[in-house]
């Protein structure tokens, strides 16, 4: 597991947020062992980014990719985030395919990331803050099509939304990797907060 305290908005330079990750949380939990992600500090709009490499990842672009996990936001953090983000990123065949979702509290929308143009794009799905003190089940489905990254669908608490959003992959260097990531963004105050994640899985072919 790797981390960064300012990756999203400054590319790893400048002021850094305060952040931590604690594994083995027994309450709240779904399967007996959750992970706490926490962010704070005195710098507005900073973020904390955690990612892990999927070893043995395919050397060809994925034909199907599913990112699934459970998310719990405690009541003390219910309205604190600027955004909560999660993504998978694959490099294969000379291109980088980025598959990212953002639950944007500021615009009340679900957004996806256009990696080639470095900008968030409204998916057309509205977002209300996650109801606090309960587990939410999220499933994001993606695939690569030629040199295009496709966001197929987002399922939230059993309701599947087909979006079929497409953005060009970005030309990259040789080699291949696949990683998944989770990110917390501070608001303009900034307000410290924490969330819990459990039963995170990646499925691909």
C-alpha positions in Angstrom: 0.0 0.0 0.0 1.3 3.4 -1.0 0.0 6.8 0.1 0.2 10.5 -0.9 -1.1 13.6 1.0 -1.5 16.0 -2.0 -1.5 13.9 -5.2 -4.9 14.9 -6.6 -4.6 18.7 -6.9 -0.9 19.4 -7.0 0.7 16.2 -8.3 2.5 15.4 -5.1 4.0 18.9 -4.5 3.1 21.7 -2.2 1.4 21.6 1.2 0.4 18.2 2.5 -2.7 17.1 4.4 -2.6 15.0 7.6 -3.8 11.5 6.9 -3.8 8.0 8.2 -5.0 4.5 7.5 -5.7 1.9 10.2 -6.5 -1.7 9.4 -8.2 -4.3 11.5 -11.1 -2.2 12.7 -13.6 -4.4 14.4 -16.4 -1.9 14.7 -17.9 -0.8 12.4 -17.3 -3.7 10.1 -19.0 -6.0 7.6 -16.7 -9.0 7.6 -14.9 -8.6 10.9 -12.0 -6.4 9.8 -12.5 -2.9 8.2 -10.1 -0.1 7.4 -10.3 3.4 8.7 -9.2 6.2 6.4 -8.8 9.7 8.0 -7.8 13.1 6.7 -7.2 16.5 8.3 -4.7 19.3 8.5 -4.8 23.1 8.0 -4.7 23.2 4.1 -8.0 23.6 2.3 -8.8 21.3 -0.7 -5.9 19.0 0.0 -6.4 15.2 -0.3 -5.1 11.8 0.8 -4.6 9.1 -1.8 -4.0 5.4 -1.1 -3.3 2.9 -3.8 -2.2 -0.7 -4.1 -0.7 -2.6 -7.0 -2.5 -5.7 -8.4 0.5 -8.0 -8.9 0.2 -10.4 -11.8 -1.9 -7.9 -13.6 -2.7 -8.5 -17.3 -0.4 -7.2 -20.0 -3.4 -6.5 -22.3 -6.2 -4.0 -21.7 -9.0 -5.3 -19.5 -12.2 -6.5 -21.2 -14.0 -6.3 -17.8 -13.0 -4.7 -14.5 -15.1 -4.5 -11.3 -14.2 -2.5 -8.2 -16.4 -3.4 -5.3 -16.4 -2.3 -1.6 -18.5 -1.2 1.3 -18.3 2.4 2.7 -19.3 3.7 6.1 -19.4 7.4 7.0 -19.9 8.2 10.7 -22.4 10.9 11.6 -19.6 13.2 12.8 -18.2 13.2 9.2 -21.6 13.2 7.4 -21.2 16.6 5.7 -17.4 17.1 6.0 -16.0 15.8 2.7 -15.4 17.9 -0.3 -15.4 14.6 -2.2 -14.7 10.9 -1.9 -13.0 9.2 -4.9 -12.0 5.7 -6.0 -10.3 4.5 -9.1 -8.6 1.8 -11.0 -5.8 2.5 -13.4 -4.2 0.2 -16.0 -1.2 0.6 -18.2 -1.1 -1.8 -21.1 -0.3 -1.8 -24.8 1.3 1.6 -24.6 -1.7 3.4 -23.1 -2.9 4.4 -19.6 -6.5 3.6 -19.0 -7.9 5.5 -16.0 -11.3 4.5 -14.5 -12.3 6.9 -11.7 -15.4 7.9 -9.8 -15.9 10.9 -7.6 -18.8 11.4 -5.1 -18.7 15.2 -5.2 -20.3 16.8 -2.2 -19.8 20.3 -3.6 -21.8 19.8 -6.8 -24.1 17.0 -5.6 -23.1 14.9 -8.5 -21.2 11.7 -9.4 -18.3 12.5 -11.7 -15.8 10.5 -13.8 -12.3 11.5 -14.6 -11.2 12.3 -18.2 -7.6 11.4 -17.7 -6.3 12.6 -21.1 -7.7 16.1 -20.5 -7.1 16.1 -16.7 -10.7 17.1 -15.8 -13.7 15.7 -13.9 -16.9 15.3 -16.0 -20.4 15.1 -14.7 -21.8 11.6 -15.2 -25.4 12.7 -15.2 -26.0 10.9 -11.9 -27.0 13.0 -8.9 -25.4 12.5 -5.6 -26.6 13.1 -2.0 -24.3 12.7 0.9 -24.0 9.1 2.0 -26.5 8.4 4.9 -24.3 8.2 8.0 -23.8 5.4 10.4 -24.7 2.7 7.9 -22.8 0.6 5.3 -23.2 1.4 1.6 -22.3 -1.1 -1.0 -20.6 0.2 -4.2 -19.8 -1.5 -7.4 -18.1 0.2 -10.3 -17.8 -1.6 -13.7 -15.4 -0.6 -16.5 -13.6 -1.9 -19.6 -11.1 -0.9 -22.2 -12.2 -0.7 -25.8 -9.3 -0.1 -28.2 -7.7 3.1 -26.9 -10.8 4.2 -25.0 -11.5 3.8 -21.2 -15.2 3.0 -20.7 -17.1 3.6 -17.4 -19.9 1.0 -17.8 -22.0 1.3 -14.7 -22.1 2.3 -11.0 -24.2 0.3 -8.5 -25.1 2.0 -5.2 -26.8 -0.1 -2.6 -28.2 -2.5 -5.1 -29.3 0.1 -7.7 -27.3 -0.2 -10.9 -26.9 2.9 -13.1 -25.6 2.2 -16.7 -23.7 5.2 -17.9 -21.5 4.1 -20.8 -19.1 7.0 -20.5 -16.1 7.0 -22.8 -12.8 8.9 -22.7 -9.6 8.5 -24.6 -6.8 6.6 -22.9 -3.5 8.5 -22.6 -0.5 7.2 -24.5 2.1 5.9 -22.1 5.4 4.1 -21.9 6.1 0.4 -22.3 5.3 -2.0 -19.6 2.1 -2.8 -17.7 0.4 -2.4 -14.3 -3.0 -2.4 -12.7 -3.7 -0.6 -9.4 -6.8 0.4 -7.4 -7.0 3.5 -5.3 -9.1 5.4 -2.7 -9.0 9.1 -2.0 -10.4 11.6 0.5 -10.7 15.4 -0.3 -10.8 18.2 2.3 -13.3 21.0 1.9 -12.5 24.7 2.0 -12.6 25.1 5.8 -10.9 22.5 6.0 -12.9 20.0 8.1 -11.2 16.8 9.3 -13.1 13.6 8.8 -12.8 9.8 8.6 -14.6 7.0 6.8 -14.5 3.2 6.9 -14.0 0.7 4.0 -14.6 -3.0 4.1 -14.6 -6.1 1.8 -12.8 -4.3 -1.0 -12.3 -6.5 -4.1 -11.0 -6.1 -7.7 -12.2 -8.5 -10.4 -10.9 -8.4 -14.0 -10.3 -10.3 -17.2 
